[in-house]
Amino acid sequence: MVRRFGRTFLFLLVSFVFAHQAEAAPNISLMTPSQGPVGTEVAIIGNGFGSTQGSSTVTFNGTPVTWVSWSATSLELQVPAGATTGNVIVKVSGSASNGKSFTVTPSPIITGLSSTSGAVGTSLTITGSNFTACVTLTPPGGV
């Protein structure tokens, strides 16, 4: 009897361990960029996301993301309207990932243009606020 109980216990223990390994929480290894305004495209690399999104979610400091390109190891998404600085969390089957910090920066505001038209090569000065050093503008139709 003791021997039989031991096998049953061992079977239940192994079954429990495997069942919970399959439900391991998602893990974010890398997120890039780690800052930007609303609408910034963000890539998340990790594991445990599941092959399809289903009912899984991504949030920026509690604000849900509505558009996500989803795979088991990578997600592509945009910072949602209303997002604030804080952790990005992936939730799969009720299990939350580790958080990765994201800083929401103000969107650029254009207050003026030095000219509204000109020949190719004409300089254009754009004034405003919240610009970054890496802004590149390409007019419609190319340069």
N, C-alpha and C positions, 0 to 999 in steps of 0.2 A: 504494500500500500504506500509506504513512504517513497519507494522508488517511482511509482506511477505518479504520485503527486509532484515529485521533483521534475519529471519530464513535462508534465502539464504546465507547471510553473515556468520552466525554461522556455517552452513554446510560447506562452503568453508574454513573457518578457521580451523575447526576440521579436515577436509580432508587434509589440508596443514600440520598440526601438525603431524598427523599419517604418512603421506608420508615421512616426514623428520625424524621421529623417526626410520623408517625402514632403512633409509640410514645413520644411525649414523656412525661416523668414527670408525675404529677399534681402540682398546686400548690394549697396551702391559702392563701387570701387572708385569710380572717377566721374566727375561731372564737369563739363566745360561749356561755356565759360562759367565762372562763379559769381558774376555780377553783370547787370545790364538792366535796361528799362523794360517795361511791359512790352511784350511782343518779341523779345529776344529769343532766337532759336537756341535751345539747350540740348546737349547730348549727354545721356547718362549711360555709363557702362557698368555692368555688374553681373549678378546671377540670381537665379531664383525668381525671375519675373514671370515665368510661364510663357508658352509659345504664342498665346493670344491674350489680348487685354481682358476680354470677358467683363467681369464686374470689378476688376482691379482698378485702383486709382493712383494718381500722383497729385500731391498737394504742395504748394509753396506757402509755408507758414500757415497752413490750414485752408488756403484758397485752392479749390479744385481746378485742375487743368482740363480743358475740354477737347483738345486735339493732341493725340499721341500716336506716333508710329511705334509699334510694339513688337519686340521679339524676346526670346528667352534671356538674352544677354545685353540687349541695348534698347534704349528708348530715345526718341527724338520728339521734342515738344516745344511749345512756346510759353513764355512767362505769361500767366493769365492776367486780365484786367483785375485790379483790386489786390494784386499780390503785394505783400510787404516783406521786408527783410526778415529772414529766419531760415529754418530748416526745410529742405525738400525731402519728402517722404514718399516712398512707393509702398502701397498696401496691396498684398496678394492674399486672397482667401482669409482675410481677417488678420494676417500677420504683417506688422509694420517693419520696414527696413530701418537701418541706421539712418540718421539724418545727415545731410550735407548742407552746409551753410550757403545761402545765396543772398547777395546784397542787391536789392532792387534800387536802381538809380533813377533819377528824374529823366524823363524823356526830353530830347532836345526841343527847344522852342525857337522858331524863326520869327524875328521881329522886323526884318527888313532885307531888301536886296538892293544892290547898287544900280542894277539895271534889270529890266525885264526882257531885253532882247539884245542881240549883237551878233557880229560875224564870228565864225569859227576862230578860236584863239583869243577872243575878247575876255579879259579878266572880269570876274564876278565876285563881289564881296557879299557874303551872307552874314548878317548880324543876328545875334540872339543869345541864348544861354543854354547851359547844360550840354555843350559840345564836348567831345573828347578828342584827344590828339590823333585818333586813328579813323576819323570820319573821311570816307571817300565818296564823292558824289559823281554819278555818271548821268548826264542828261538823257531824256528819252531819245532813242535813236542812236545813242552812242556818241563818241567824241569825234 
